[in-house]
Amino acid sequence: MKEFMLIFRHEDGNKIASPEQMQVWMKQTMDWIGGIAAQNKFVEGNGLPFDEARVVGHNNVVTNGPFGDIKETIGGYIVVKAETIDEAVEFAKGAPVLQGAGNTVEVRKLAKGDGTH
């Protein structure tokens, strides 16, 4: 079985939801991950807070935050086990992050030393 990373992209990381809405989304996300885990296909995952971030660029130029010149940010990721990328995409389709207009889930196969790039 292969492993795939599902990367949660938020169209505008500067938009902050209310604490109540964040609580609803967190419960939905935990329930969604629980469904994947119940199939023994959840590997790991984590959220990426927006407030503790730096970007290191060419010539070691450091800027604050993940925002830079674009609004899109990565809000977190999970790693799942799947036979094919299409199976991983089916998991991604259930991600609560997709409730936000413009948000996306990127699905990428992990190389895991299998000789693929």
N, C-alpha and C positions, 0 to 999 in steps of 0.2 A: 504494500500500500504506500502511496506517495503522500507527501505533506505539502500543503498549500497555505500561504499566508493571505488572510483577508485583511486588507488595509482600509481603515475607515477614513475617508476624506470628507472634510467639512468645507463647503463652498466659501464660507466667511467665518473664520475663527474669531473675529472681533464681536460677532453677535453672541451675547450671553443670555442663556435661557434663565427663567426664574428658578429658584430653588425647588419649587413644587414640580415644575416641568422636568427638571433634572432628575428628581426622585422617580417620576413616572418612567422616564427613559431608561434609567438604571435598572429598574425592576423588569422592564420589557427586555432589556439586553441580557440580564441574568437568566430570565426565563428562556430566551432564545438559545443562549449558550448551554443551559441545562438540557435542552432538547437534543443538542448535538452531543453533549457528554453522555446522555442516556443511550446513544448509539455507539458509545465507545470510540468516538471520532474527534473529540476535542483534545488537543495537545497542550496548548498554553495560550495566554493572552494577557494584554495589559492596556490600560488607558495611558494617554500621554497628555499630562496637563499643559496648558498653554503658558502658564506663568513662570516656569523654570526652564527656559530654553535659550540656546545661543546657536548661531550659525557661524561656522568657521569656513572661510573661503580662501581663494587663491592668495598667496603671500600672507597667510595667517590673519587676514582681516576678519574681525569678530563683530557680529551685529547681534542685537538683542532679539529674542523671540524667534519663532519659526515663520514670522509673517513676511519680512523682507519687502519685496516689491509686489508680491502677490497676496491675495486674501486667503486663498485655500490653505488649509492646514490639515495635518494628519492627527486625528483624535485618538487613535489606538489601533490595535490589531488583535487578531486571534490566529492561531495555527490549527488547522484541521487535517485529519487523515481522510483521503478519498482515493478511489481507484483512478479517476480521471479528473481533468480540469472542469468538465461539465458537471460532475457531482459536486465539486467545490463551489461552482457558480450557483447551484441550487441552494446550498447553505447560505451563500451571500445574499440571495434574493430575499431571505427572511430577516435580514439585519434591520433592527429598528432605526438605525441611523438614516436609512433611506426615506424615512418620513419627512426629513428636512429637504425642502426644495433645493436642488443643485448638489446635494450630497451624493457621494458615490462610494462603492466598495470595489477596490482593485483586488483581483485575484491573481496571485503569482505562485508558481511552483517553486519550492525550495530545492536547491541543487543537492544538498545532503551527500556530497561526495559521489554522486552517481555518474560523473563525467559530463553532465549536461551544463550548459551555460544559460 
